[in-house]
């Protein structure tokens, strides 16, 4: 099969039990290696079938805010009834006229789809427990070929993976590891932003995607969340000898874990009138990073499955049950993993996969 390795990654991803806010954005990015597309998104639905939220492959505040506002307005009860009845006869929608006969005059198109070049599309329902739990959108810009029948068929093969990710619940706490992304925001001692580069702005946007609207990073007037502003004030208080918490703040949301630390940039003299550097370190779930990095290892699909379960400390017996193979076969795969990755023990595997 042409995309077997990429499809195997999507399957592994949706079985990690990390929760939809982590898995779905990663899925929306990774699915592009199977079906060329871009700016894909997923919207969950409530018990009445109305859109209630939106997850995109990259955190884009404007797009997500527009989607949260416009999608429920577009998918009225009458329109939902029409679209869902269509799904009872056809598994996907690719025709704008099915959504609305005057689709190109709607706010959905003119305010959301057109600015982000969302034109050709596949819309498919995600079914969980025989009910529509969400809507999966894949897009292509107007200057490329529309999605073919084979693209639609491949999309349908992937939908059960998303349904499993929505249905599965994590039974253990998530461990995090450095994602490789970090940056710094320059502030004064009151926490007012003096300068930030593009990487810092992006990390700040990711970190504040669940903050109130007033605390979001604004394009022309970036503002730190109040908890991070307090770090700068605590740093100034520490310089004055006051007893305050250390200038470190950790925030976890659907985009990962973010660690903010405040430092005097003049660490020798601790000049109270100097600038403060607030570092932002981004961390991601360790199993997500391991699963992603496994795709670049010279292993077969089954060996990657074994390595992933082995990294989660499952026994050979349980791995065999999960993959429907004998424990002796599991041992054989582990020996092959040792040989191909040039390692001698599990700790070396983990070190290689989180590097």
SENUBA-267044 format. One record per residue: x, y, z of N, C-alpha, C in turn. Coordinates in steps of 0.05 Angstrom, whole numbers. Each point is the difference from the previous one (the first is absolute). Layout:
<recs>
REC,X,Y,Z,X,Y,Z,X,Y,Z
...
</recs>
This chain:
<recs>
REC,17,-24,0,-17,24,0,18,25,0
REC,-7,19,-16,17,23,-5,6,16,25
REC,-20,4,17,3,17,24,0,-16,26
REC,9,-25,-1,-4,-17,23,14,10,25
REC,24,11,-3,14,10,24,-13,24,12
REC,-10,18,-17,-14,24,10,-26,-7,13
REC,-14,-19,-12,-26,-9,12,5,-14,26
REC,21,-15,2,7,-14,25,5,21,22
REC,13,22,-7,5,22,20,-26,12,9
REC,-19,5,-18,-26,11,8,-14,-19,18
REC,2,-26,-5,-14,-20,17,13,0,28
REC,27,0,1,14,0,26,-7,26,15
REC,-1,22,-14,-5,26,13,-28,0,14
REC,-19,-12,-14,-28,1,11,-4,-21,22
REC,20,-16,5,-3,-21,21,17,7,24
REC,11,24,2,17,7,22,-15,7,25
REC,-26,7,-2,-16,8,23,8,27,11
REC,9,18,-17,9,26,9,-22,21,0
REC,-24,-7,-10,-21,20,0,-2,14,-27
REC,-23,8,-8,-4,11,-27,14,27,-5
REC,2,16,21,13,27,-4,29,-3,-7
REC,13,-22,7,28,-5,-8,1,-16,-26
REC,-16,-20,-2,2,-19,-22,-11,12,-26
REC,-23,13,1,-13,9,-25,18,20,-16
REC,11,21,13,17,18,-15,24,-14,-13
REC,12,-19,14,22,-15,-11,-10,-17,-24
REC,-23,-12,3,-12,-16,-22,-5,18,-24
REC,-10,24,4,-6,18,-22,25,8,-16
REC,23,1,14,25,5,-14,11,-25,-14
REC,-1,-23,15,12,-24,-11,-16,-11,-23
REC,-26,4,-1,-17,-11,-21,8,11,-28
REC,14,23,0,8,12,-25,21,-17,-16
REC,14,-17,15,19,-18,-14,-15,-23,-14
REC,-25,-4,7,-16,-21,-12,-18,11,-22
REC,-14,22,7,-17,14,-20,9,29,-1
REC,14,8,-21,10,28,-2,-23,20,5
REC,4,17,20,-20,19,8,13,21,18
REC,-16,18,11,12,20,18,-22,17,13
REC,7,11,24,-19,15,16,-25,-17,7
REC,5,-26,4,-22,-17,8,-9,7,28
REC,-26,-6,6,-9,4,27,-22,-20,7
REC,-5,-1,26,-21,-18,11,-17,17,19
REC,-26,-5,-2,-18,13,19,-17,-21,14
REC,0,1,26,-17,-18,15,-29,9,-1
REC,-18,-17,7,-29,6,0,-12,-7,26
REC,-22,14,8,-14,-6,24,-21,-21,-5
REC,-17,-5,20,-21,-21,-3,-20,6,-22
REC,-3,26,-7,-18,8,-21,13,0,-27
REC,26,-6,-1,15,0,-25,11,26,-8
REC,-2,21,17,10,26,-6,30,2,6
REC,16,14,-17,29,4,5,4,15,26
REC,18,-9,17,5,12,26,29,9,4
REC,18,-9,-17,28,8,3,15,-6,-26
REC,24,8,-2,16,-4,-24,29,-5,7
REC,11,-21,-12,29,-6,4,13,1,-27
REC,22,15,-2,15,3,-25,27,-13,3
REC,13,-5,-23,26,-13,0,22,18,13
REC,-4,27,-2,18,19,13,-18,18,16
REC,9,9,23,-16,19,15,0,27,-13
REC,-22,8,-12,-4,26,-13,-23,14,13
REC,5,18,19,-22,12,16,-22,11,-17
REC,6,15,-21,-21,13,-17,-17,-22,-13
REC,12,-20,-10,-15,-21,-14,-18,-15,19
REC,11,-7,24,-16,-15,19,-22,17,12
REC,5,25,4,-21,17,11,-23,4,-21
REC,8,3,-26,-20,2,-21,-16,-25,-2
REC,14,-23,1,-14,-25,-3,-20,-4,23
REC,8,7,24,-18,-4,23,-24,18,-2
REC,3,23,-13,-23,18,-3,-17,-6,-25
REC,14,-6,-23,-15,-2,-25,-12,-28,-5
REC,14,-21,8,-11,-27,-5,-27,-5,11
REC,-5,7,26,-28,-3,11,-20,17,-15
REC,8,24,-9,-19,16,-15,-7,-12,-27
REC,20,-12,-13,-4,-11,-26,-16,-26,2
REC,8,-18,18,-14,-26,3,-24,3,18
REC,-20,13,-10,-25,3,14,-13,-28,3
REC,-21,-1,16,-14,-26,3,-10,-11,-27
REC,-11,18,-16,-10,-8,-26,23,-10,-18
REC,22,14,0,22,-8,-17,13,-25,10
REC,2,-4,27,11,-24,11,-17,-24,-9
REC,-26,4,1,-18,-22,-8,5,-8,-29
REC,3,20,-17,5,-5,-28,26,-14,-4
REC,22,10,13,27,-12,-4,1,-28,11
REC,-12,-4,24,2,-27,13,-17,-20,-15
REC,-22,9,-13,-16,-18,-17,16,-8,-24
REC,16,19,-10,17,-6,-23,20,-22,7
REC,11,2,24,19,-20,9,-12,-28,2
REC,-26,-2,3,-13,-26,1,1,-15,-26
REC,5,15,-22,2,-12,-27,28,1,-11
REC,15,21,8,27,4,-11,19,4,24
REC,23,-13,-1,18,2,24,15,26,3
REC,4,15,-22,14,25,1,-14,21,-16
REC,8,26,4,-10,22,-15,24,14,-12
REC,-2,5,-27,22,15,-13,-12,23,-17
REC,-26,3,0,-14,20,-17,-10,23,17
REC,9,24,-6,-9,23,16,-30,3,0
REC,-13,-7,-22,-29,3,-2,-15,-17,19
REC,12,-22,9,-13,-17,20,-2,14,26
REC,21,16,6,0,15,25,-20,23,-1
REC,0,14,-23,-18,23,-4,1,7,-30
REC,-24,4,-11,-1,7,-29,13,27,-6
REC,2,17,20,13,26,-2,25,1,18
REC,14,-21,0,22,-3,19,21,22,-2
REC,6,9,-25,21,20,-4,-9,28,8
REC,-24,2,10,-10,26,10,-3,-1,30
REC,7,-22,13,-4,-3,29,25,11,15
REC,-4,6,25,22,9,18,20,-22,3
REC,-8,-25,0,18,-22,4,22,0,-22
REC,-9,6,-25,19,0,-22,16,26,0
REC,-13,23,2,13,26,-4,17,8,24
REC,-7,-8,24,15,8,23,20,-21,10
REC,-5,-25,-7,17,-21,11,14,-16,-22
REC,-15,-11,-19,13,-17,-20,17,16,-19
REC,-11,21,-12,15,14,-21,26,13,10
REC,1,14,24,25,12,9,22,-21,4
REC,-7,-25,7,21,-20,5,2,-20,-24
REC,-11,8,-23,1,-16,-25,-11,-28,5
REC,-22,-2,14,-14,-25,4,-22,-2,-22
REC,6,-16,-20,-19,-2,-23,-10,-28,-5
REC,17,-17,-13,-8,-28,-3,0,-13,27
REC,-19,-17,5,-2,-11,27,-12,-28,-1
REC,6,-15,22,-14,-24,7,-11,4,28
REC,-26,-4,3,-13,2,26,-11,-28,6
REC,7,-10,23,-9,-27,8,-8,0,30
REC,-20,-15,7,-8,-1,28,17,-21,16
REC,5,6,25,13,-19,18,-21,-13,17
REC,-3,-26,-2,-22,-14,14,12,-14,24
REC,-12,6,24,7,-13,25,-26,-9,13
REC,-1,-26,6,-25,-11,11,-24,6,-16
REC,3,-3,-27,-22,4,-19,-11,28,-1
REC,15,19,10,-8,28,-1,23,17,-12
REC,-8,22,-13,21,18,-11,13,15,23
REC,26,-5,4,14,13,22,17,24,-9
REC,2,3,-27,16,21,-10,0,0,-30
REC,11,22,-12,2,3,-29,30,4,-7
REC,9,-16,-19,28,1,-8,2,13,-28
REC,16,22,-1,3,15,-25,29,-2,-10
REC,3,-6,-26,26,1,-13,-3,20,-23
REC,22,16,-5,-2,21,-19,24,0,-20
REC,-6,12,-23,20,7,-20,-6,28,-11
REC,20,15,-8,-5,27,-11,-13,-2,-27
REC,-10,22,-11,-15,-1,-26,18,-6,-24
REC,26,4,2,18,-3,-23,11,-28,-3
REC,-10,-19,16,9,-28,-2,-24,-18,-7
REC,6,-25,-6,-21,-19,-7,-19,-6,23
REC,-25,-3,-5,-19,-8,22,7,-28,10
REC,-11,-7,22,4,-27,11,-13,-20,-18
REC,14,-22,-6,-9,-21,-18,-17,-20,15
REC,-12,-19,-14,-15,-21,12,18,-18,18
REC,25,-4,-9,18,-16,16,8,15,26
REC,3,27,-2,5,16,24,-23,-4,20
REC,-25,1,-10,-23,-3,18,-1,-28,12
REC,7,-20,-16,0,-28,11,21,-3,21
REC,23,12,-4,22,-1,20,-8,14,25
REC,-13,23,-3,-10,15,23,-19,-17,17
REC,-18,-14,-13,-19,-17,15,14,-22,16
REC,23,-9,-10,15,-21,14,12,11,26
REC,5,27,0,13,12,23,-19,9,22
REC,-25,4,-7,-20,11,19,-3,-17,25
REC,1,-27,-1,-2,-15,25,23,6,20
REC,23,8,-10,22,7,18,-8,25,16
REC,-11,20,-13,-9,24,15,-21,-7,20
REC,-19,-17,-9,-22,-8,18,12,-14,25
REC,20,-16,-4,13,-14,23,13,21,19
REC,13,20,-12,13,20,16,-20,16,17
REC,-24,5,-12,-20,14,15,-12,-17,22
REC,-2,-26,-5,-13,-18,19,19,-8,22
REC,26,-3,-6,19,-9,19,6,21,21
REC,3,-9,25,6,18,22,27,-8,13
REC,16,20,6,25,-6,12,-4,-9,29
REC,14,-21,8,-3,-12,27,24,7,17
REC,19,15,-9,23,7,15,9,28,-5
REC,16,11,18,9,27,-4,20,2,-23
REC,0,22,-13,17,4,-23,28,10,8
REC,21,-13,-8,27,10,4,8,17,-23
REC,15,21,5,8,19,-20,31,0,-3
REC,8,9,-24,29,2,-6,3,25,-18
REC,24,11,0,6,25,-15,-5,-6,-30
REC,-16,18,-13,-7,-4,-28,22,10,-18
REC,20,15,11,20,12,-17,-6,29,-6
REC,-23,10,9,-8,28,-6,2,16,26
REC,15,22,-2,2,19,23,7,27,-11
REC,-6,21,15,7,27,-8,-1,18,24
REC,3,26,-5,1,19,22,-16,25,-7
REC,-14,12,20,-14,25,-3,15,21,17
REC,5,23,-11,14,21,15,-21,19,12
REC,1,4,26,-19,17,14,14,20,18
REC,-16,19,11,11,16,22,-8,-13,26
REC,6,12,23,-4,-13,25,-30,-1,8
REC,-17,13,-15,-29,-1,4,-13,-21,-17
REC,16,-14,-16,-11,-21,-17,-11,10,-27
REC,5,25,-7,-9,11,-26,19,-10,-21
REC,-10,-10,-22,16,-11,-22,15,23,-14
REC,26,-3,-2,17,19,-14,6,-11,-28
REC,6,-26,-1,6,-12,-27,-4,-30,2
REC,-9,-11,-22,-1,-29,-4,2,-6,-29
REC,14,-22,-6,3,-8,-28,-22,-18,-8
REC,1,-11,-25,-22,-16,-11,-4,-25,15
REC,22,-14,8,-2,-25,15,-13,4,27
REC,8,22,14,-12,6,26,-30,6,-3
REC,-7,15,-21,-27,7,-5,-17,-25,-4
REC,11,-19,-15,-15,-24,-6,-4,-16,26
REC,21,-4,16,-2,-15,25,-19,14,19
REC,1,26,1,-19,15,17,-29,-5,-9
REC,-4,0,-26,-27,-6,-10,-9,-28,8
REC,18,-19,-4,-6,-28,8,-6,-2,30
REC,15,14,16,-3,-2,29,-25,13,9
REC,-10,21,-14,-23,15,10,-25,-8,-15
REC,-1,-22,-14,-24,-7,-16,-24,-7,17
REC,4,-2,26,-23,-5,18,-4,22,20
REC,15,22,-4,-3,23,18,-24,16,-9
REC,-7,20,15,-22,18,-7,8,16,-24
REC,-20,12,-14,6,16,-23,19,23,6
REC,-3,12,23,17,23,7,29,-8,4
REC,5,-26,5,27,-8,5,13,-13,-25
REC,-14,-1,-22,11,-12,-24,23,18,-11
REC,17,-12,-15,21,15,-14,-13,15,-23
REC,0,26,1,-11,17,-21,22,7,-20
REC,-5,-1,-26,20,5,-20,16,26,4
REC,-14,22,7,14,26,2,6,8,29
REC,-11,-15,19,4,8,28,2,-25,17
REC,22,-16,-3,2,-25,15,0,4,30
REC,-15,-16,14,-3,2,29,5,-27,13
REC,16,0,21,5,-25,14,-24,-7,17
REC,-6,-26,5,-20,-8,19,6,11,28
REC,-20,6,15,4,12,27,19,-16,17
REC,-2,-27,-1,18,-17,16,29,4,-7
REC,6,5,-26,27,4,-9,9,28,8
REC,-17,20,-2,6,27,9,9,0,30
REC,-14,-17,15,7,-2,29,29,-11,4
REC,10,-16,-19,27,-10,2,20,24,0
REC,-5,19,-18,18,23,-1,-2,16,26
REC,-24,3,10,-3,15,25,13,-15,23
REC,-2,-26,0,13,-16,21,30,2,-1
REC,10,0,-25,29,3,-3,10,27,12
REC,-15,21,-5,7,26,11,-2,-1,30
REC,-21,-14,11,-3,-2,29,23,-15,12
REC,9,-22,-13,22,-15,10,25,17,2
REC,4,17,-19,23,18,0,-1,19,24
REC,-24,7,9,-4,18,23,1,-15,26
REC,3,-27,-1,2,-16,24,-27,-10,11
REC,-21,3,-15,-26,-9,9,-3,-30,-4
REC,-17,-12,16,-5,-29,-2,-24,-4,-19
REC,6,-9,-24,-21,-6,-20,7,-26,-14
REC,-19,-12,-14,5,-25,-14,22,4,-21
REC,14,-21,-7,21,2,-21,-13,8,-27
REC,15,14,-16,-11,10,-26,-2,-21,-21
REC,-15,-21,6,-5,-22,-19,-30,-6,-1
REC,-10,-4,-24,-29,-6,-3,-3,-21,-22
REC,-17,-20,6,-5,-22,-18,-29,0,-8
REC,-5,-2,-26,-28,0,-10,-3,-23,-20
REC,-21,-16,3,-5,-22,-17,-27,4,-14
REC,0,-4,-26,-25,1,-15,1,-20,-23
REC,-19,2,-19,-1,-20,-21,24,1,-18
REC,15,22,0,24,2,-17,25,-11,13
REC,-1,-8,26,23,-11,14,4,14,27
REC,24,-2,10,7,13,25,20,22,-5
REC,-4,23,13,17,23,-4,12,9,27
REC,26,3,1,14,8,24,12,28,-5
REC,-10,19,16,10,28,-1,19,5,23
REC,23,12,-6,19,7,20,9,29,-5
REC,2,15,22,8,28,-3,29,4,11
REC,16,15,-14,28,5,8,6,30,-5
REC,18,11,18,12,26,-7,19,-5,-23
REC,0,16,-20,18,-4,-22,29,8,8
REC,2,19,19,26,6,12,3,-17,25
REC,9,-24,-3,0,-19,23,23,6,19
REC,20,16,-9,22,6,18,-8,21,21
REC,-12,22,-10,-6,22,18,-29,0,10
REC,-17,-16,-13,-29,0,6,-11,29,1
REC,5,14,-21,-9,28,-3,-30,1,1
REC,-12,12,21,-29,1,2,-14,16,-22
REC,16,17,-14,-11,15,-22,4,-13,-27
REC,12,-24,0,6,-14,-25,-24,-15,-10
REC,5,-14,-22,-21,-16,-13,-1,-28,12
REC,-23,-12,-3,-4,-28,10,-5,-18,-25
REC,13,-22,0,-5,-20,-20,-18,-22,10
REC,-22,-5,-13,-19,-21,8,3,-23,-21
REC,12,-22,8,4,-22,-19,-26,-17,0
REC,-6,-10,-24,-23,-18,-3,11,-27,-11
REC,-4,-21,15,8,-26,-9,-25,-17,-5
REC,-1,-11,-24,-24,-16,-7,7,-30,3
REC,-18,-14,13,2,-29,3,-24,-13,-12
REC,4,-25,-10,-22,-15,-11,-1,-27,13
REC,-23,-14,-2,-2,-27,12,22,-18,-10
REC,13,-14,18,23,-16,-8,-8,-22,-20
REC,-24,-12,4,-8,-22,-18,-6,11,-28
REC,-9,25,-2,-5,12,-26,27,3,-15
REC,20,10,15,27,3,-12,12,-26,-8
REC,-3,-20,17,11,-27,-6,-14,-11,-25
REC,-26,2,-1,-15,-10,-23,8,14,-26
REC,3,26,1,8,15,-23,28,-8,-9
REC,19,-1,19,28,-6,-7,4,-29,-10
REC,-18,-18,9,2,-28,-10,-3,-1,-30
REC,-15,19,-12,-5,-1,-28,26,3,-17
REC,21,11,13,25,5,-15,21,-21,6
REC,-8,-21,14,19,-22,5,-3,-22,-21
REC,22,-14,-5,0,-21,-21,-12,-26,10
REC,-25,2,7,-15,-24,11,-24,-6,-18
REC,-8,-25,1,-25,-7,-14,-24,11,16
REC,-24,-1,-12,-23,10,13,-5,-15,26
REC,2,-27,-1,-5,-16,25,22,6,21
REC,25,3,-9,21,6,19,-5,27,14
REC,-11,20,-15,-7,25,12,-22,-3,20
REC,-20,-17,-6,-22,-5,18,11,-12,26
REC,18,-20,-3,12,-13,24,17,21,16
REC,16,16,-14,16,19,14,-16,20,15
REC,-23,9,-12,-17,19,14,-12,-11,25
REC,-10,-25,-1,-11,-13,24,22,-6,20
REC,23,-8,-10,22,-7,17,9,25,16
REC,0,23,-14,8,25,13,-20,8,22
REC,-24,-11,-1,-21,6,20,1,-21,23
REC,21,-17,0,5,-20,21,-21,-22,0
REC,-12,-6,-23,-17,-24,-2,18,-25,-1
REC,-10,-22,12,15,-25,-1,-3,-12,-28
REC,18,-20,-5,-2,-14,-26,-27,-13,-4
REC,-11,-10,23,-26,-14,-2,-22,20,-8
REC,0,23,12,-21,20,-7,4,11,-28
REC,26,4,-8,5,10,-27,-10,-21,-20
REC,5,-25,6,-9,-21,-18,-31,0,-3
REC,-14,4,23,-29,1,-1,-10,24,-15
REC,13,23,3,-9,24,-13,4,-2,-31
REC,22,-13,-8,7,-2,-28,-8,-27,-13
REC,-12,-17,17,-9,-27,-10,23,-16,-11
REC,22,0,15,23,-17,-7,9,-14,25
REC,17,-21,-3,10,-15,22,22,15,15
REC,2,-4,27,22,12,15,28,-6,-11
REC,3,-24,-11,26,-6,-12,5,17,-25
REC,-21,7,-14,3,17,-23,7,29,9
REC,-12,8,22,7,26,12,30,1,6
REC,10,-21,12,29,-1,7,17,3,-25
REC,-9,-13,-22,15,1,-25,0,29,-11
REC,-23,13,2,-1,28,-9,18,18,17
REC,1,-5,26,17,16,18,29,-4,-8
REC,8,-24,-6,28,-5,-8,6,15,-26
REC,-20,0,-18,4,15,-25,2,30,5
REC,-15,10,19,1,29,7,28,6,11
REC,10,-17,18,27,4,11,21,2,-23
REC,-3,-18,-18,20,-2,-22,-2,25,-18
REC,-24,6,-9,-4,22,-19,7,27,11
REC,-6,4,26,5,26,13,27,1,14
REC,14,-23,0,27,-1,12,-1,7,29
REC,-18,-12,15,-3,4,29,2,-26,14
REC,3,2,27,3,-25,16,-21,-2,22
REC,-15,21,5,-20,0,22,-22,20,-5
REC,-22,-3,15,-23,18,-5,6,29,5
REC,17,6,20,6,28,6,13,14,-24
REC,15,-15,-16,12,12,-24,-21,5,-21
REC,-20,-17,-1,-22,5,-19,-15,26,7
REC,-6,3,26,-14,24,8,17,25,-5
REC,26,-1,6,17,22,-5,1,8,-29
REC,0,-20,-18,0,5,-29,-26,13,-9
REC,-22,-9,12,-26,9,-10,-9,27,12
REC,12,9,21,-7,26,11,21,21,-6
REC,21,-8,-14,22,19,-6,-10,22,-18
</recs>
